[in-house]
Amino acid sequence: MARGLVAVIPSLALLAICAACTRLTTAPAATRTPPGSAVGAAEVAATTQPKAPWRVAPVTLAPAARAIAARNPSELNPRPAARQGSSAPPPAETRFGSGDGVNLDPLGTCISCTNASAGSNSSASESRELKVADESIAEGQGPTNGYNYGSAFSLPPNSLLSAALGYFQMDNRADRNTSEAHSSGTLADVRLGDGQMANLAILESRSNASYSAASGAHRDGTSSGMRANLDGGTMAVVLLHSESSSEGSGRVYLLHINDRDVASAEQLGGGPPLDVPRVATVRLFRTGPDGAVVGAVQDGSSNQAAGIVATSANSSGDQH
């Protein structure tokens, strides 16, 4: 009899363990969702419905951040340029305002070359800041209702010394009634004490354009070979400068100190252009309806092939 109990007890224990396992692996009927119920239909729809696509928010830059970028370009990250908006072809309502530091079209070289245009519901700007032999080192385009900036090289931000090489910046805005576009570029920008002690800019160009349905279009461009400010602007020196505006005559000077033109084009007397018929025309310190130049070379078809510190407020895009 004892041997029989010993044989039965392990069998009963085994049956109890199997029953417990069955209860653990089988969900209670009360917790299951009937297939025909509303909750069950929602579960099926959730598993079969396609997922919504990802939404990518456009990158924006507040006006305060834009002002900081313009004031201290060495704080810019030269790799990811901030962009917003969509690219658009240049508007047909107006031509370009342009400024060139050095433009050598036959050699595919451009340093601090900027342009900007604006029209009804459209604006565009461009900066070819550093392009040598058709190789782009630093350049960019500003889309309609967008902002773009960058540099080829910049020092880490610090309060003592900041420097940027091949710096460009563009800012555009447009709607049906008004629009504006701005582009600037500097080959080299060095600042001491955030520019309050000293600021040196080499080959600096700016282009602006605006459009209004009520008043029409405006364009202007400026370019300087060198600009230096000392003691927060107390002392300002500009060497080799030209500027053009669609609302007035151009201006050229060799040297400018504070508010005085020490040597302007009128004082220097640029003299007649050097003309080689059907080959080229060389102009020095000239202003006219086509713009203002410190030095320029036109080919036999009167298209500008080269320019040094040259600006225009009435040039088409294919001539820039």
C-alpha positions in Angstrom: 0.0 0.0 0.0 2.8 2.5 0.8 4.4 1.7 -2.5 1.1 2.5 -4.3 0.9 5.9 -2.6 4.5 6.7 -3.6 3.6 6.0 -7.3 0.4 8.0 -7.3 1.7 11.2 -5.6 4.2 12.1 -8.4 1.5 11.5 -11.0 -0.9 13.9 -9.2 1.8 16.6 -8.9 2.6 16.3 -12.6 -1.1 16.8 -13.5 -1.4 19.8 -11.2 1.6 21.5 -12.9 0.2 20.9 -16.4 -3.2 22.4 -15.3 -1.4 25.5 -14.0 0.5 26.0 -17.2 -2.7 25.7 -19.2 -4.4 28.4 -17.1 -1.4 30.7 -17.6 -1.1 30.4 -21.4 -4.9 30.7 -22.1 -6.4 34.2 -21.7 -9.6 34.4 -19.8 -12.7 34.8 -21.9 -13.6 38.0 -20.2 -10.4 39.7 -21.4 -10.8 38.8 -25.1 -12.3 41.3 -27.5 -15.1 39.8 -29.7 -14.2 40.2 -33.4 -17.5 41.9 -34.2 -17.3 44.5 -31.5 -16.4 48.2 -32.0 -13.2 47.9 -30.1 -12.2 44.9 -32.2 -12.8 46.8 -35.4 -10.7 49.7 -34.2 -7.8 47.3 -33.4 -8.0 45.9 -36.9 -8.2 49.3 -38.5 -5.2 50.5 -36.5 -3.1 47.6 -37.7 -4.1 47.9 -41.4 -4.3 51.7 -41.8 -1.2 53.2 -43.5 1.0 55.4 -41.3 0.9 59.2 -41.9 4.1 60.6 -43.6 6.7 62.4 -41.6 6.3 66.2 -41.4 9.5 68.2 -41.6 9.3 71.8 -40.2 11.2 74.4 -42.3 14.2 75.9 -40.7 13.7 79.6 -39.8 16.0 82.2 -38.3 14.7 85.0 -36.2 15.5 88.6 -37.2 17.7 88.9 -34.1 19.7 85.9 -35.1 20.1 87.3 -38.6 21.5 90.5 -37.2 24.0 88.6 -35.1 25.1 86.7 -38.1 25.7 89.9 -40.1 27.5 91.5 -37.2 29.8 88.6 -36.4 30.2 86.2 -39.4 32.8 84.1 -37.5 30.0 82.6 -35.5 28.6 81.0 -38.6 28.9 77.3 -39.2 30.4 77.1 -42.7 28.8 73.7 -43.5 25.0 73.6 -42.9 23.6 76.9 -44.3 20.2 77.8 -42.9 17.5 77.8 -45.5 13.8 78.4 -45.7 11.5 78.9 -48.6 11.5 77.6 -52.2 13.8 78.6 -55.0 12.3 80.6 -57.8 13.5 82.1 -61.1 14.5 85.7 -61.1 11.5 87.9 -61.4 10.8 89.5 -64.8 9.6 92.8 -63.4 13.0 94.2 -62.6 16.7 93.7 -63.5 19.5 93.0 -61.1 21.3 95.3 -58.7 24.8 93.9 -58.6 28.2 94.4 -57.0 31.5 92.7 -57.9 34.7 92.8 -56.1 36.7 91.0 -58.8 34.9 89.5 -61.8 37.0 87.7 -64.5 34.5 85.9 -66.7 36.9 84.5 -69.2 38.8 82.8 -66.4 35.7 81.6 -64.5 36.7 83.6 -61.5 34.6 85.7 -59.2 35.4 87.2 -55.8 32.6 88.9 -53.8 30.1 88.9 -56.7 26.6 89.6 -55.5 23.3 90.3 -57.2 19.6 90.8 -56.1 16.3 91.2 -57.9 12.7 91.7 -56.8 9.3 91.7 -58.5 5.7 90.9 -57.9 5.4 87.9 -55.6 9.1 87.0 -56.3 12.6 87.8 -55.1 16.0 86.3 -55.7 19.6 86.9 -54.6 22.9 85.3 -55.2 26.5 85.5 -53.9 29.5 84.0 -55.7 31.8 84.8 -52.9 34.8 82.8 -53.9 34.9 81.0 -57.2 38.3 80.3 -58.9 38.6 78.7 -62.4 35.0 77.5 -62.3 35.6 75.8 -58.9 33.2 77.1 -56.3 34.7 77.5 -52.8 32.0 79.6 -51.2 28.7 80.6 -52.9 25.0 80.4 -52.4 21.5 81.5 -53.5 18.7 83.0 -51.5 15.3 81.5 -52.2 12.1 83.5 -52.3 11.0 84.2 -48.7 14.2 82.6 -47.5 17.5 83.2 -45.8 20.9 81.7 -46.5 24.4 82.2 -45.2 27.8 80.5 -45.0 31.5 80.9 -45.1 34.5 78.9 -46.4 36.4 79.2 -43.1 35.8 80.9 -39.8 37.5 80.9 -36.4 35.7 79.5 -33.3 33.5 82.3 -31.7 35.3 84.3 -29.1 35.1 87.8 -27.7 38.7 88.8 -28.6 39.2 87.9 -32.3 36.8 86.8 -35.0 37.6 86.1 -38.6 35.8 84.7 -41.6 36.9 83.9 -45.1 34.5 83.7 -48.1 31.5 84.9 -46.1 28.1 85.4 -47.8 24.6 86.2 -46.6 21.3 86.5 -48.4 17.8 87.5 -47.1 14.7 87.7 -49.3 11.0 88.4 -48.8 8.1 88.6 -51.3 4.3 88.8 -51.6 2.0 90.0 -54.3 2.3 93.7 -53.5 5.8 94.2 -52.2 9.1 92.3 -52.2 12.8 92.8 -51.4 16.1 91.0 -51.8 19.5 91.5 -50.2 22.8 89.9 -50.8 26.2 90.6 -49.3 29.7 89.0 -49.4 33.1 89.6 -48.0 36.3 87.9 -49.0 37.9 88.4 -45.6 36.4 89.8 -42.4 38.5 90.3 -39.3 37.1 91.9 -36.0 38.7 92.7 -32.7 36.5 92.9 -29.6 33.3 92.0 -31.6 34.2 94.9 -34.0 34.2 97.6 -31.3 37.9 97.9 -31.3 38.6 97.4 -35.0 37.0 95.8 -38.1 38.7 95.1 -41.4 36.8 93.9 -44.5 38.5 93.1 -47.8 36.6 92.9 -51.1 33.2 93.6 -49.7 30.1 93.8 -52.0 26.4 94.3 -51.4 23.3 94.2 -53.7 19.7 95.2 -52.9 16.5 95.2 -54.8 12.9 96.1 -53.8 9.6 96.2 -55.6 6.3 97.8 -54.8 3.1 97.7 -56.8 2.6 101.4 -56.0 6.1 102.8 -56.5 7.8 100.3 -58.8 11.3 98.8 -58.5 14.5 100.0 -56.9 18.0 98.4 -57.3 21.4 99.3 -55.9 24.9 97.8 -55.6 28.1 98.7 -53.7 31.6 97.3 -53.7 34.8 98.2 -51.8 38.3 97.0 -52.1 39.0 97.5 -48.4 37.0 99.0 -45.5 38.5 99.6 -42.0 36.7 100.9 -38.9 38.5 101.8 -35.7 37.2 102.5 -32.2 33.6 101.6 -32.9 33.5 103.7 -36.1 35.2 106.8 -34.9 37.7 106.4 -37.6 36.5 104.9 -41.0 38.6 104.4 -44.1 37.5 103.0 -47.4 39.9 102.2 -50.3 38.6 101.7 -53.8 34.8 102.0 -53.8 32.0 102.1 -56.4 28.2 102.3 -55.9 25.2 102.4 -58.3 21.5 103.1 -57.8 18.6 102.9 -60.2 17.4 106.3 -58.8 20.6 108.3 -59.4 24.1 108.5 -60.9 26.9 106.2 -59.8 29.8 107.1 -57.5 33.4 106.1 -57.5 36.3 107.1 -55.3 39.9 105.9 -54.6 40.0 106.9 -51.0 37.4 107.9 -48.4 38.1 109.0 -44.8 35.2 109.4 -42.4 32.7 111.5 -44.3 35.1 112.9 -46.9 36.1 111.7 -50.4 39.8 112.3 -50.5 40.1 111.1 -54.1 36.9 110.7 -56.1 36.4 109.9 -59.8 35.7 113.6 -60.5 38.9 114.7 -58.8 41.0 112.0 -60.4 39.5 112.4 -63.9 39.2 108.9 -65.2 40.0 110.1 -68.7 38.8 108.6 -72.0 38.5 104.8 -72.2 41.2 102.8 -73.9 39.4 101.4 -76.9 40.7 98.6 -79.2 38.0 98.3 -81.9 36.1 95.0 -82.0 38.5 93.6 -79.3 38.1 95.3 -75.9 37.5 98.6 -74.1 39.3 99.4 -70.8 37.7 101.9 -68.4 39.1 103.3 -65.2 37.2 105.3 -62.5 34.1 105.6 -64.6 30.5 106.3 -63.8 27.6 106.1 -66.2 24.1 104.8 -66.9 25.4 101.2 -67.0 27.0 101.5 -63.5 30.2 102.5 -61.8 33.6 100.9 -61.9 37.1 101.3 -60.5 38.3 99.2 -63.5 36.5 97.3 -66.2 37.1 95.6 -69.5 34.4 95.2 -72.1 34.7 92.8 -75.0 34.0 93.6 -78.6 30.2 93.2 -78.1 30.2 95.7 -75.2 29.6 93.0 -72.6 31.7 93.3 -69.4 34.3 90.6 -69.5 36.2 91.7 -66.4 35.6 94.2 -63.5 37.4 95.3 -60.4 35.2 96.9 -57.7 32.3 97.3 -60.2 28.6 97.9 -59.6 25.5 98.2 -61.6 21.8 98.9 -61.0 20.6 98.1 -64.5 22.2 94.9 -65.5 20.4 91.7 -66.7 21.2 88.4 -65.1 23.0 87.0 -68.1 25.4 90.0 -68.2 26.4 89.8 -64.6 
